[in-house]
Amino acid sequence: MAITRGMTAQRAARSECTCGELPAGIRRHNAATVRNPARGRRGSGEPDARPTFAAMTIPSPSAALLLFTALALAPASARAALFSLTVSGTISENSSGDPTIPIDTPWTFELIYDTAAPDLDFELTGSPDPTFGRFTNTSAPPALTFFHYQAGGYEVTIDDPADFGTGSAMDITFTSVNAIDINVHAPSLFPQLAGGAVSFHADFNAFSTAPIFSSDGLPTNTDLGPESFDQSTVTLLPSAGVVSSSGLTSLTVTAVPEPSTSALAIVSFLLLLLVARPARSVVPNRSDEARHASVTQCDEARHGSVTRPSAGSLIGWRCAEIHHVD
């Protein structure tokens, strides 16, 4: 009898629950109700393993847009050490006997070099010479980092400093003549011409226009152009003859852009797309009113006051939720 009166009192207390007050063991959390993890299963002494959800802070679309705009409009920084020399022209001579690159074929080449590379002029002069600079890949950092040449269907790319062979170098003359001499050797990477290995040579010489350099270091003057040099030659050297050009269509020296700025801009743009998407609304499993009502109905069903609900009904769902039973 005492047990019956206790349960009747418990049912009465639960039936008096209002929308502003939740039953013991149930608490509000971000507009959805979840079970208090500290309560756990009745009589088990174990905490409830069911997950709860905490609020997550996401940058606002306006903040992401501001970051993206700043990165997009900011001038790209440059890695101070890396510069690119890009030159183009038209083939004017082919004495190799190989018809692969006929006369009048347009050509272009690009060489990226590291101005932080040490001057190794003493290897040839015996002591440092302020009027002559020699830059190779035999020391760290390597001077030549990238090379690409193309004339019609003939093409070669060297994108690893270790692939520049012995004799590859960039020489700078800084006397009454200012000159750039480039030699690239990579026999296994250059396609053969006339059945033999091929190397590359280019020289750009300023006589009347000198000085166009400020030292014997690798060139960083971005104002240089074809008109800066009185005489220029760009040549492929097969085993016999030459494939060459003595006239330039273009010549530019540019600082190599820093890739990290572009990468940040891309990440910022993706973030903008993410936060601009409409957020999914979270629909509570049941309203507070349904929860309060079903607590009382579930207890009545368990103790025989009404017919026991089916597992798929609303009251059956609440019985499983409240008492952790199927």
N, C-alpha and C positions, 0 to 999 in steps of 0.2 A: 504493500500500500504506500509506503514512504517513497519507493522508487517511482510509482505512478504519479504521486503528487509532485515530485521533483521534476519529472518530465513535462507535466502539465504546466508548471510554472515556467519552465524553460521555453515551451512553445508560446506561452503568453508574452514573455519578454521579447522573443524574436518577432512576434506578430505586431508589436508596437513600434518597430523600427521605422523611421521616416527616411525620406530621400536625403536629408542632411546628415544622417547618422547611419553608418554602415555596421553590420554585425561584427562581433569580435573575430579577429583573424582575417578580416578583409579591410584593405586600406586603399585610398585613392592614390593614383599615380599618373600624372600627365593626362588627365581626362579619361583614363581607362582604369578599371579596377583590376588589381592583381592580388594574389594571396600573399600574406606576410611571410617571407621566408623563415622568420624566426619561429613561427608557430609549428610548421611541419604537419605531419600526419597525426591524427588523433591517437594518443596512447603509444605512439611509436618512439617518441623522443628524438626523432631524426628531423633535421631541417628539410624544408620543402625544396626539392631539386629543380622546381619549375623556374624557367628564366624570367627575370624582370628586365624592363627596358628603360635605359637612361636616355635623357635628351642628348642629341648630338648637335654641336654647333657647326654650321656650314657657312662659309663666307657668302655675303650677299652678292647678287648679280652686279650691283653697282660697284662694289669693291673689286670684283674680278675684272670688270670692264675697265676700271681705272688702271689696274695693273697692266692689263693687256695693251691699253692705249699708250701707256708710258714706255713699255718695252718696244712697241712698234714704231713710235715716233723718235725714240732715242737713237742717235747715230751709233751704228755698230762699232764697237771698239775693235782694235786690231792687236793681234799678237805682235808686239813691237819687233820681234826678231825675224819674222817671216815676211818675205816679199816675193812677188811674182813678176817675172819678165815674160811678156807675151808679145810675139812678133808674127807677122804674116807677110806673104809676098807671092810671087809667081815664079815657077821654075824657068830659068833662062838657058840652062846648059845641061845636057845629059850625054856624057862621053863614056858611060859604063857599058854600052852595048846591050843593056837590059831595057826593054820597052815598057816596063811596069809603070814608070813615071815619065810621061812624055813632056816635052817643052810646053810651056804655058799652063801647066797644071798648078792650080792654087795650092799653097801650103801654109801651114801654121805650126808654131811650136810654143809651148809654155814650159818655163823652168821656175820652180819654186826653190828658194834658197834661204838659208838661215844666217842672218847677219851676226848672230852670236858666235858663229864658228870662228875658231882662232886663225890668225894669219900665219901661214906656214912658209912665208917667203924665204926664211933663212935656210930652208931645205935646199934651195937653189942658189941663193946668194951667199950663204955662209954666215950671214948676220942679218938682223932685221933691217929692212930697207923701206923708208917712208914713202918711196915713190913707186913701190911695187907690192901688190898683194896677191897671195896665192891661197886659195881656199879649196880644200879637198874633203873627202869623207874618211880620211885616215885618223882623224882626231875627233874628240867629242866637244860640242855636238857636231854632227856631220853637216857640211855646208849644203850639199845638194839633197833635197828631200823628195822632189817630184819632177818628172819630165814626161812630156807628151809631144809627139811629132806626128803630123799627118799630111800626106800629099796624095790626093786622089784616094785610091784604095790601099795605099801603103800607109801603115800606121804602127806606132810603137808607144807603149806606156810603161814607165818605171815609177812605181808608187811606194817603193821601199828603199830607204837610203842604203841598205845593205846590198841592193842589186846593182848599184853603180860600180862598175869594174875599175880595175887599176888604171890610172891615167885620167880618170874623170876629175875635172877640176874647173874652177872659174878663176881666171887671172885678171887683175886690174892694173892698168898702167896709169900712173899719175905723175906725168912729167909735163913737158910742153904739149905732149899728145895725151889725151885721155881716151882709154880704150878698154873694151871688155872682150876677153877671149874665153870661149866655152868649149870644153871637150867632154863628150859623153861616150863611154865605152861600156857596152853590155852585149857582147856577141850573141849570147843565148836568147836575148829578147828582141833584138833588131831582126826583122825578116831579111833573108838574104837577097842580094841583088847580084846578078851575073854569076850566080852559083857560089858566092863567097860571103864572108862576114862583112858587116857594115858598122861603121861608127859615125859620130856626128861632130861637126865643128861649126862654130859661128864666131865671127869677130865684128865688132862695131868700133869704128875709129873716128875720133873727133880731132881734126887738125885746126881748122880756122875757127871752129866754134868753142874750142877749149878756153878756159876750164869749164867743164860741166859737172865735175865731181868736186867734193870738198876734201877728200882724202883718198888713200889707197884701199879703203874698205869697200865692201860690197855695196852696190848702188841702192840708195833709198830715195833718190830725187824723183818724185812722182810727176814732175813737169817734163821729163825726158820724152822725146818722140822721134819719129824717123828723121826729122830735120835737124836733130841734135848731132847727127853723125854725118861726116863727109863721105865715108866709104864703109860699106857693110857687105858681108858675105855670109850666107847660110848654106852649109854643104853637107850632103851625105857622102861618106867615103867608103865605097865598096872596094873589093880587092883590086879592081882596075877602073881607072877613070873617076869621074865625079858626077854627082847630080846636084846642081848648084843654082843659086840665085844671088844676084848682086843688087837687086832693087827691093825696097821695102814698101809694103802697102800700109802697115801700121806697126807701131812699137809703143808699148805701155809698161810702166813700172807701177805696181800697186801693192799696198799693204794687204796681207791676207786677212780676211775678216775673222774675228773671234767667234767660233761656233756656239759658245755657251749662251750668247745673247739671243741668237735665233732659237735655241732650244728652250730657253725660258719663255720666249714669246709664244711658242707652240704650246707649252704646258699651260700657260695662262689662258690661251684661247680654249683649250680643252676644258679647263676648269669653268670658264664662262659658259660653255655649252652645257656643262653638267648642272650648274646651279640655276641656269635659265629654264631648265625643264620643269614643267609643273609638278609639284610635289604630290605624292600619293596621300590621300586622306586615310587615316586609320579609323576603321569602324569598330566600335566596341563590340565585344561578343554578345553582350546583353545589356539592356538598360538597367540603371540602378533599381527602378521600380520592379522590374521583372526579377531581379536578384532577391530583393526583400521579400516579395510575395512567394517566390519559390522556396525560400528557406523554410517558411512555415509549412507550406504544402508538402515539402519533402519529408519533414519530420512526421507529419500526420500520416503520410503514406507508409513510412517505416514502422510506425507503431500501430498500424491497423485501423486508424480513424477513417481512412479512405482507401479505395482500391489502389494497390501498388502500381505506379506508372510504368509504362514500357521504357526501355533504355533509350529509344529514339525520340521520346517526347521531350518537351521543354522541362517539365518537372523531373523526368528521368535524367536529363542532362545535368540539372542542378544537383540532384542527389549524388551523381558521380563526382561533380565538382566539389561539393561541400564535404562529402564523407570519403572521397578518394576510393570509391567503389565503382565497379562496372555495372 
